[in-house]
Amino acid sequence: MTSRFWWIFLLIGLVAVNFLASVFHARLDLTKEKRYTLSKATRGLLRSLDKPVQIDIFLTGDLNAGFRKLANSTEEFVSLLKDRNSSKVQYRVMSPMEAIPGSSRLYRDTLEALGAVPINLTDQTETGASSNIIYPVALVSYNDQQELVRLYTGNERFVSQADIVNSEAAMEYEFARVIDQLVSPRKPFVAYSIGNGEPMDARTYGIQEALDKDYRLALLNINSQPVNADTFDVLLMVKPSLQFTESEKLKIDQYVMNGGKLLLFIDALIAEQDSLKMNAATIAYDRNLNLTDQLFKYGARINPSIVMDLQCDFMPFVVGGTPENPQREFLHWNYYPLFEPQANHSITRGLGLVAGRFVNSIDTIAVDGVRKTVLLASSANSRILSTPVRIDVNENRNAPQDASFQKKDIPVALLLEGTFTSNYRHRVSNAQRDSLTAMGVTFRDHSDENKMIIVGDGDIALNDVSPTNGPLPLGVNIYTLRSPYQYQFANRAFLLNCLEYLVSKPAISETRNKNIVLRLLDSKKVKENKRSWQLINIALPILLVVLAGIIYQYIRKRKYAE
């Protein structure tokens, strides 16, 4: 009887297997980089959701191969999020040109209002060039709030395969960061230090614009106001020009000892491009900010020197003509080095070129309990000029001698992490203790686990200002504006990455360390062996099927012939 109704048991088994498959999901990630495995922090974040999360992916349309791959990777990753918490995570793929239900507006309008930057995707075809506007973003909605997730983190003007791969690697971090912000909507409080000659004009527009969405920004005069770590998450100090008093240094020191984060963009020398407009040469000399001993105690020293680099930005120089009609030409200006971040840390991984101006080198100091990570360093063709430095515009009339540029990897931006020792340990006076107590600060001679970032250039965080166009985007050189050499450098992204690392949860920051190796086929070998691979992929499967059929018929014939 069992043999007669075997199909019933088979049907019941199939139904049971399908039911279990619909309830329980499991994947086996065999990739070396574990690209299909969520981090512990992301899994914990998804478990903590108490309301549904809706993810709308807008990377659709007529995409080239690179962005089609990115779109597929995005959908695969979001499906991982859904598998982890299917009751709370929903997603869909939508066109930005669709109309919002119940409204005449398009989704495109909402995306642009939230800060999405469309990319004009131009590809060469057999019939000419095709152009398509795409929106490489996803919109995450949670508890009546919406935030954008950048799916493409590269340069909008120059799309490369490496940028696509870097975007795939950063995908988990981007989604985890946004979901965490929606679940815990508190905006970190950043204090912009004033009172020591820091810029407060239009040059800070880029800082205000970059921080406007995800941070609260306030001015803080450290000379007359308390610097409290319970109030401010980050103390941002950009290009101070006046000497710090011991009272101010004590406030900064105790801010760090009590858990506050420092982000410093310091110019140790007075060296400005405006000085060269009136004279062909200028002398760069020490600002004497009186911060050397304090930073030394924490594990770093900003040197009174300038880094020159053959990897640098352009400047227009007069190379001939007459005073009435000068002939100008764009030449490399070695005092404007371009730093190509290495993938040694989540802050700089996947980051483009960062532009500096008259940058100071930084030395690391051996301090117990403090770990140092170089975030930005010079190229393999650089040199150091120690103070006093004579800067001459005529240096670029002839090509620089490579023999003079033999230093490499000169640190100019440093991340310090660990337990810091107070610069005033064993030497704080009773009057200083009383002044701290009056501000609600308890003196500590060492910190708990903390971190700070020190950059040897104030201009990295400042934007240029055009007389006709006003403030320019952070990372755009006014001297190459509207020229073939104009380029959007990654200064803004570097500033935001530094802030995000300082204030974000360490576990979520670690998701940025995922790295996907780009394994490209050898195009030469592919072309040479094209016919062989076509036969293997097309003819061989057919031959195997035919061979299997012949063997099956032969066995069947032998069986029944007997």
SESE-537615 format. One record per residue: residue in three letters; x, y, z of N, C-alpha, C in turn. Coordinates in steps of 0.05 Angstrom, whole numbers, plus 5000, padded with zeros to 4 digits. Example, Ala and Ser with C-alpha at 12.3 -4.5 7.8 and 13.67 -1.06 7.14 Angstrom:
# residues 2
ALA526448865156524649105156526449345156/SER525749555142527349795143525850015157/
***
This chain:
# residues 562
MET501749765000500050005000501750255000/THR503950225014505850455016506850524988/SER507550324972508550364946506550494927/ARG503950444932501850554914501550854919/PHE501950944944501351224951503951374958/TRP506151284945508751424950508651714942/TRP507051774922506952054912505752244932/ILE503952124950502752294970504852384990/PHE506552194999508652265018510652455006/LEU511152414979512952594966511852874965/LEU509252904959507953164958507953304986/ILE507353135007507453255034510253345041/GLY512253195033515053265038515853525024/LEU514953554998515553794983514254044996/VAL511754015004510354235017511754315043/ALA512654115059513954165084516654305080/VAL518154215059520654345054520354635045/ASN518354685028517854955019516955135041/PHE515355025060514355185082516755265100/LEU518455065106520755125123522655315109/ALA522955295083524655475068523655765068/SER520955795069519756065070520056185098/VAL520456025119520656125146523556165154/PHE525255965147528055975155529756025131/HIS531656215133533456285111536356235120/ALA537956135103540756095109542356125084/ARG544656255087546456285064549256195073/LEU550756105054553556025059555256215043/ASP556756385057558456585044561256465040/LEU561856405015564456285009566456484998/THR565656744997567556954987569657005007/LYS572057074998574357115015573857365033/GLU572557575021572157825036569657815053/LYS568157585052565557565067563657795060/ARG563457845034561858065024558858025029/TYR557957775033555157715037554557645067/THR556357735084555957685113555757955128/LEU553557985142553158235158554858225183/SER555858465191557458485215555658455239/LYS556958405262555558375287553958635294/ALA555158865288553859115295551359155278/THR551459085252549059115235546858915244/ARG547658675250545658485259544258575285/GLY545858685304544758785328542859025323/LEU543659195304542059425297539359345286/LEU539259135269536859035258535058905279/ARG536258775298534658645319533358855337/SER534559095339533559305357531259455345/LEU530559415320528459565307525759505320/ASP524259705328521659665339519459755321/LYS520259875298518259955278519359885250/PRO517559855230518459775203520359975190/VAL522259875175524060035159523359985129/GLN522960205115522360185086524760285071/ILE525860125053528160205037527360215007/ASP527560444995526960484967529560534952/ILE530060354933532560374917531860514890/PHE533360724884532760884860534960854839/LEU536760674842538860634822537760444801/THR536160564782534960414761535260574735/GLY534260454713534360584687536360454669/ASP537160604649539060514629541860544640/LEU542860334654545360344667547560214651/ASN550060314655552260174642553059934660/ALA555059784651555759534665556459584694/GLY557959794699558959854727556659914745/PHE554860094737552660164755550559934756/ARG550359774734548459544735549459354757/LYS552159314758553259144778552759254806/LEU553059524809552559654835549559624843/ALA547759644823544959614829544259334838/ASN545459134825545058854833546158804861/SER548458914867549758884893547959014915/THR546859244908545059384927542659214934/GLU541359104913539058934918539758684934/GLU542058564928542958334943543458404972/PHE544658634977545258705005542758765020/VAL540858915008538358975022536758725027/SER536958525009535658275015536858135039/LEU539458175044540758065068539558195093/LEU539058465091537858605114535058495119/LYS533558445098530858345100530858055112/ASP532757895102532957625113533457615143/ARG534957815152535757825180533357905198/ASN531558075187529158155202526958205183/SER525757995172523758025151521258165159/SER520658165185518158295194518458595197/LYS520958695198521458975202522759115178/VAL523858965159525259085137523759015111/GLN523059225096521759195070523359365049/TYR523459275025524759435005523459404977/ARG523959594960522959584933524859754915/VAL524759684890526359834870524560014855/MET525160274854523360474842524860654823/SER523360774805524460964787524161244799/PRO526261414798526061684808524061854793/MET523361764769521461914752518561844758/GLU518061664777515361604784514161824801/ALA511561854800510162054816509661944843/ILE509862114864509362034891506261994893/PRO505361764904502461714907501061944921/GLY498862044909497362254921498562524917/SER500662554900501962804896502762834866/SER503063074857503963124830507063134828/ARG508363124851511263134852512462854844/LEU514862864833516262624827518062554850/TYR518762294852520762214873523362364869/ARG524062434844526462574838526662834854/ASP524362974856524363234870524963194900/THR523762984911524362924939527262854944/LEU528362694926531162604929532962844927/GLU532563034909534263264906533963454930/ALA531463464941531063634964532563524989/LEU532963264989534363135011537463135007/GLY538263234984541163254979542263064959/ALA540662914945541662724925542862874901/VAL545162784892546462904869546262714845/PRO544762794824544462614801547062604785/ILE547462384771549862344755548962324726/ASN550162484709549662474680551462254668/LEU550262024664551761794655551961794625/THR554361844614554861864586556461624577/ASP555561474557556961244546557161264516/GLN559361174506559761164477558560904465/THR556860944445555660714431556460714402/GLU555560514387556260494359554960724343/THR552760824353551361044338552061314349/GLY553761334370554561584381554561574411/ALA554061794424554061804453551261804464/SER550761654486548161644499548461764526/SER546361914535546462054560544061974577/ASN544561924603542361844620542861954648/ILE540762074660540962174687540161954707/ILE541961894726541361684745541661804773/TYR540361674792540461744821541461514837/PRO544061494842545161264856544761294886/VAL542261284895541661314923539361124931/ALA539061084956536760944967535561114989/LEU532961104992531561265012530561075034/VAL531461125059530760965082528661125098/SER526360995103524261125119523760965145/TYR523661115167523260985193521961185212/ASN519761105224518461265244517961555234/ASP516761575210516161825197518562005192/GLN520861885190523362025183524561905158/GLN525962065143527261965118530162055117/GLU531861875107534661945103535661815077/LEU537461945064538661835040541061655046/VAL541361445031543761285032545261315005/ARG547761395006549261424981550261144973/LEU549361064949550160804939552860824924/TYR553361054913555861104898557361314913/THR559761244923561361434939563661554925/GLY563861504898566161604883565661884872/ASN567361964854567162234841565062224819/GLU563162424820560962424801561862484773/ARG564162614770564962694743566662474729/PHE568062324745569862124733569261854746/VAL567361704734566561454745568561234737/SER569561084756571460874750570560614762/GLN571660394752570960124763571860104792/ALA574160224798575060214826573060364845/ASP571860584836569960724852567460554856/ILE566660394836564360224839564960014860/VAL567359894859568059684879568159804907/ASN569360044909569460184935566660244946/SER564860314928562060364936560760104947/GLU561359884934560259624944561359564971/ALA563959614975565159555001564059735023/ALA563359985016562260175036559260145041/MET557959975027555059965027553959895055/GLU555159695068554159625095554459865114/TYR556659995113557060225131555060445126/GLU554560505100552660725093549860655104/PHE548960405100546260335109546160325139/ALA548260205152548260185181548260465194/ARG549860645183550060915193547361065192/VAL546061045169543461175166541261055183/ILE541160795184539160665201539560735231/ASP542160745239542760815267541961105273/GLN542361285253541561555257538461585260/LEU537061425245534061425247533061305273/VAL534461095282533660975307534361145331/SER536761265329537661445351538161725339/PRO536161885337536262135320537862365332/ARG539162335355540662555367542962635349/LYS543162895343545362995327547763075344/PRO550062975337552463045352552963355352/PHE553963455374554363745378557363805373/VAL557863975352560564045345561064335353/ALA563164395368563864665375566064765357/TYR565564985343567665105326569065315343/SER571665265348573165435366573765705354/ILE573265915369573966185361575466325384/GLY576566555378578066705399580966705396/ASN581966525377584866525372585466565343/GLY583866745330584366815303583366615282/GLU581566435290580466245271578566395252/PRO578566305226576766445206573866425214/MET572466645210569566655215568066785191/ASP569466785168568266915145567166715125/ALA566966785100565766605080567466365074/ARG569966355084571566125080570565875096/THR568865925115567865705132565165615121/TYR564265715098561665635088561565325083/GLY563765215073563864935067563564765092/ILE564664855114564264715140561364725148/GLN560164955147557364985155555564815137/GLU556064815111554464665092554764365097/ALA557164275102557663985106556463885131/LEU556464055152555463965179552564015183/ASP551264175165548564275170546564045174/LYS546763825160544763625160544963435184/ASP547263345190547563135210548763215237/TYR549463475239550763575264549563835273/ARG549863885298549264155309551964295312/LEU552064535302554564695301554164945317/ALA556065005335555965245351558765365353/LEU558865635356561365775361562065765391/LEU564665715396565465695424568065855427/ASN567966065443570366215450571666095474/ILE573765945470575065795492576365985512/ASN576766235505577966425523575966505545/SER573366535538571466645557569266445564/GLN569066215550566866025555568065755564/PRO566465605580567365345588567365145565/VAL569264955565569364755544568664485558/ASN566064415556565064185571564563945553/ALA565863725560565563475544562763365546/ASP561263435567558463345569556663485549/THR557463725540555863885522556663845493/PHE559263855487560263845460561663585455/ASP560763455433561963195426564763235413/VAL565063445397567563485383568263785385/LEU570863835390571864115389573464135363/LEU572364295344573564335318575164585317/MET577664565312579464795312580764815284/VAL580265045271581165075243582865325240/LYS585365285234587265495227587365725247/PRO587865665272588265895291590766035285/SER590766295290593066465283594266615307/LEU592866605330593866745354594666545375/GLN596666615391597766435411595766365432/PHE595866115441594066015461595266065489/THR593566155507594466205534594365935550/GLU595665935573595665695590592865625599/SER591265835604588565795613586865655591/GLU587265735566585865605544586865325539/LYS589465285542590565015538589464825560/LEU589264925584588164755606585264675600/LYS583764855589580964785582580864565561/ILE582564605540582664395519583564135530/ASP585664145547586763895559584663745575/GLN583163885592581163755609578763675593/TYR578263805571576063715553576763435542/VAL579363395535580163135525580162935547/MET581163005571581362815593578562725602/ASN576562885597573862815605572162695582/GLY573562615561572162475539571562625514/GLY572262885513571763035489573562965466/LYS572662995442574162925418575263175405/LEU577763165396579063395383579363335353/LEU578763535336579263525308580763795301/LEU583363775297584964015294586064035265/PHE585664265253586864335227588664575232/ILE591264515236593164725246595164795225/ASP595565055221597865165205599965255225/ALA602265115226604365195244605965435233/LEU605865485207607265705194605365905182/ILE606266155181604766365167605766355138/ALA604066235121604666215092602066235077/GLU601566455063599066495049599566565019/GLN597866475002598066524974597766824968/ASP596166954984595767244979598267404981/SER600267304997602767455000604367454974/LEU603767264956605267254931604067424909/LYS601767544915600567714894602067974891/MET603168074913604568334913607568294907/ASN608668064917611468014914611867734902/ALA614167704888614667444876615667244896/ALA616267334920617267144941616267234968/THR616067044986615367115014616766915032/ILE616866995058618166825078615966715096/ALA615966445099614166315117615466275144/TYR614266365166615466345192613466245212/ASP614466165235612966025256610766205268/ARG608366095271606166245284606566255314/ASN608066065325608466045354605766025368/LEU604165825362601465795374601565695403/ASN603865605412604265505439602665245445/LEU602365085424601064825428602964585426/THR605464635421607364425416607564235440/ASP607864335464608264165487605763995492/GLN603464105488600963965493600563735473/LEU600863785448600563585427602763365431/PHE605163455439607363265444606563065466/LYS605263165486604362995508602362785498/TYR600762865478598662675468599862475448/GLY602162545436603462355418603962455390/ALA603962725386604362835359605863105361/ARG607163175339608563435338608163545310/ILE606963775307606763915281609264075277/ASN610764015257613364135252613064405238/PRO614864595244614864855230616264825203/SER615164665186616264605160614064575139/ILE614864595114612864575092613564335075/VAL611464185067611763955050611364035021/MET613363985004613164024976612863744962/ASP611163734942610563474930610263504900/LEU611363314884610963324855608163244848/GLN606763104866603863054862602363284874/CYS601563474857600463724867598463844847/ASP597164054857595064184841596464394822/PHE594764514805595764714786595264994795/MET596965174784596665464789597265604762/PRO595965824757596665984733599066154738/PHE601066134720603566294723603966454697/VAL605166694700605866854677608466744666/VAL608366654641610766534629611766694605/GLY610466914599611467084576609567304571/GLY609767424547608067644540609067904550/THR607268094553607968364562606368424587/PRO607168624602605668704626602768764620/GLU602268884596599468944589597968694579/ASN599368504568598068264557599768024565/PRO599767944590601467724599600467454588/GLN602367284583601667004574601766824599/ARG599466704605599266534628599166234620/GLU600166074638600165784633599765644660/PHE598165424660597765274685600165084689/LEU601465114712603764944720603164824747/HIS604564604752604364474778605564664799/TRP604164694821605064864843605664674867/ASN608164614872608964414891608264474920/TYR607364714925606464784952603564714957/TYR602164624935599464534937599264224934/PRO600364074952600463784949597763654948/LEU597563434934595163274933595763004946/PHE594162934966594562694982592662474973/GLU593762254965592262024957591961834980/PRO589661834994589461675018589661375012/GLN591061235030591260945027589060805043/ALA588560555036586360415049587260285075/ASN588560445092589560335118587660395140/HIS585460545135583560605156580860675143/SER578760635159576060685149575560975142/ILE577061165154576761445148577461505120/THR579661385110580761455084580161245063/ARG579061015070578660805050576660895029/GLY577360875004575660954982575461254978/LEU577061414992577061704990578761784966/GLY577862004953579362114930581662284940/LEU582862434921585062614928584162844947/VAL585862894966585363114985587363334980/ALA586463574976588163804968589063964993/GLY591664014994592764175016594164425005/ARG594864605023596264855015598264925037/PHE600764935030602865005049602664825074/VAL602764565070602164375091604664325108/ASN604164285134606264225153606463925158/SER608963825160609263545167608763495196/ILE608063245203607463165230609262925238/ASP610362945262611962715273610262575294/THR610562315295609262155316611262135340/ILE610162145364611762135388610961875403/ALA612961735412612461485427611261545454/VAL608661485457607161535483605761275490/ASP606261185515604960935524601860955523/GLY600660755512597660745512596360895490/VAL597961015471596761165449597561035423/ARG595560975406596060855380595861075359/LYS597661065339597761265318597161145291/THR595561275276594961195248595261435230/VAL596961405210597361625190594961615171/LEU593561835169591161845151591961965124/LEU593662165124594562285099597562315099/ALA598862245077601762265075602462345046/SER604862445043605762545017606262304998/SER606762364973607262164953610162074955/ALA611061904937613761804937615762014927/ASN614862244918616562454907615962714922/SER617062744945616462974961619063064977/ARG618863294989621163395005620063575027/ILE621763635046621063805069622864055069/LEU621664285072623164535075622764635103/SER624864665119624664745146624765055148/THR623465155169623365445173626165555179/PRO626665805171624965975155624865885125/VAL622465885114622165785086621666025067/ARG623266025046622866235026621266115003/ILE618866224998617066124977617266314954/ASP617966214931618466374907616766274884/VAL615166454871613466364849615166284825/ASN617566384824619266314801620366024801/GLU619865894824620765614825619565434804/ASN617165514795615765344775616265434746/ARG618065614742618565684714619965454700/ASN621565304714622865064703621764824718/ALA621964594705621064344717622664294742/PRO621464214764622964154788624763914785/GLN626963924799628863704797627863464814/ASP627463234802626563004816628462924838/ALA631062984835633062904855632563034882/SER631163264881630563404906628063294920/PHE626563134906624063034917624262734921/GLN625762654941626362364945625062254970/LYS623862424986622562325010619762215002/LYS618762035018616161925013614561885039/ASP611961875037610161815059610761995083/ILE610962255078611262445100608462485113/PRO608162425138605462455151604562745153/VAL602062795146600963065148598263055163/ALA597062825168594662795183594762545199/LEU594162565225594662345244592162295261/LEU591562045265589461955284590761845308/LEU590061955332591061855357588861725373/GLU589261485383587261335398588561205422/GLY587061215444588161085469587461255493/THR589061215514588761365539590961585540/PHE589961835541591862065540592462155568/THR594962255571595862365597595662675595/SER594662785617594363075618597063225616/ASN597063435600599363605598599963755625/TYR597963755643598263895668598363705692/ARG598963455686599263265708601563345726/HIS601063335753603063405773603863705773/ARG602463865757603264155757600964345755/VAL598564245762596164425762596064565789/SER595664825788595564985813592664975825/ASN592465055850589865075863588065265849/ALA589165485840587565685826586465575800/GLN588065415786587065285762584865075768/ARG585264925789583164735797580564885804/ASP580765105818578365255825576965365801/SER578465455781577265565757575865345741/LEU576965105741575664875728573064805743/THR573264795769570864725785568664925781/ALA569365175778567265385773565865345747/MET567265215727566065155701564664885701/GLY564664745723563364485724565064265713/VAL567764305713569664105703571363995725/THR571563735727573263605747575963545735/PHE578063625748580763585737581363285737/ARG582463185714583262905712586162905700/ASP587762725710590562725700590862525677/HIS588862375670588962195647586062155637/SER585862065613583162025601582561725601/ASP580061665596579261385589579961355559/GLU579161135547579561095518578361325503/ASN579961455487579161695472580561705445/LYS579861905429581161935403581162225394/MET583062295377583262565366584562545339/ILE584162745322585362755296586763025293/ILE589263015284590963255280591863265251/VAL591263495238591963545210593763785208/GLY595963755194597963965192597364175170/ASP594764235167594064445147591264545153/GLY590964805157588264915162586664945137/ASP587964975113586465035089584964785079/ILE585664545088584164315079581264335086/ALA580564475109577864495118576464755110/LEU577864925094576765185086576265185056/ASN574265335048573665365020574565635009/ASP575065644983575665894970573166064966/VAL573566324962571366504958571866664932/SER570066634913570266774888568967044890/PRO570267264879568967524880566367534866/THR565867364846563367374830561467154839/ASN562466914846560766694852560466634882/GLY561866784899561666744928563166494936/PRO562366374959563866134968563665904949/LEU565965774944566165544926565865294943/PRO565165074930564964814944567664744957/LEU567564624980569964544994571564344977/GLY574064414971575664234954576064334926/VAL574964564919575264684892577264914893/ASN579164904876581365104875580365344858/ILE580265584871579365824857581165894833/TYR583665814834585565894813585265714788/THR583865484791583365314767580365324760/LEU578865494772575965504767575365564738/ARG573565414726572765434698575065384678/SER577065244687579265174669579264864666/PRO580664764646580864474643581964324667/TYR583264474686584464354709582664364734/GLN580264474731578464474754577764194762/TYR577764144789577163874799575963904827/GLN574063724833572863714859574463514877/PHE576163614894577663444911575963354935/ALA576963154950575363014970575663134998/ASN576263394999576563535025574063515042/ARG571763555030569263545044568763265056/ALA569263065039568862785048570862715071/PHE573262815069575262765090574362895116/LEU573363135115572463275139570163115152/LEU568163035136565862885146566762605157/ASN568562475142569462215152570862235179/CYS572462445182573762485208571762525230/LEU569762695225567662745246566062485251/GLU565362345230563762105234565261895251/TYR567861875246569361675261569661765290/LEU569862015295570162115323567662075339/VAL565262115327562762115342561161865339/SER561661705319559961475314560661245333/LYS558761055335559260825352561560655340/PRO563460575356565760425345564960185329/ALA562960035338562159795323561159855295/ILE559660075292558660155266560960255249/SER562860395261565160495245566760255234/GLU566860035249568359805239567159685214/THR564559725209563459615184564659745159/ARG566059965163567260105141569859975132/ASN570759785149573359655143573059425122/LYS570559375114570159165094571559245069/ASN572959055057574459115032573858895011/ILE573258984987572658804965574858834945/VAL576258614938578458624920577358614891/LEU578358794875577558804847579258604831/ARG578058384823579458184808578658194778/LEU580258334763579558374735580758154717/LEU579358094696580357894677582558024660/ASP584457874652586657964634585457994606/SER584958244598583558304573585158184549/LYS587858184551589458084529589057774526/LYS589057634549588657344548585757284539/VAL583857444548581057394541580757414510/LYS582057614499581857654470583257424455/GLU585657344465587157134451585656864453/ASN584356804476583056544480580056564477/LYS579156764462576256804460574856554449/ARG575856444427574656214414574555974433/SER576755934447576855704466574655724487/TRP574455964499572455994521569655974510/GLN569156064485566556034473565755744470/LEU567755584461567255294458566655164485/ILE568255244505567855124531565155194543/ASN564255444540561855534552559355474536/ILE559655424510557255384493557155094483/ALA559355004470559254744458559554514479/LEU561354554499561854344518559354254533/PRO557654434544555254344557553354184539/ILE553154264514551454114495552553834491/LEU555253814487556453554483556153374508/LEU556253494532555853334556553053224558/VAL551053394550548253304551547853074530/VAL548953104506548752894486550052644495/LEU552452674507553952434517552352294539/ALA551152454557549552334578547252184567/GLY545952294546543652164533544551894520/ILE546851904507547751654494548351434514/ILE549651514537550251324558547751214570/TYR545751394574543251304586541851104568/GLN541751164542540350984523541850724521/TYR544450734523546050484521545550304545/ILE545450434569544850274594542050164593/ARG540250324584537450234583537050004563/LYS538450034541538249824520539449554530/ARG541749584544542949344555541249214576/LYS539949384593538249274614535849114604/TYR534449234584532049094574532748874554/ALA535048884542535848674523536348414539/GLU537248444563537648204580535048084589/
***
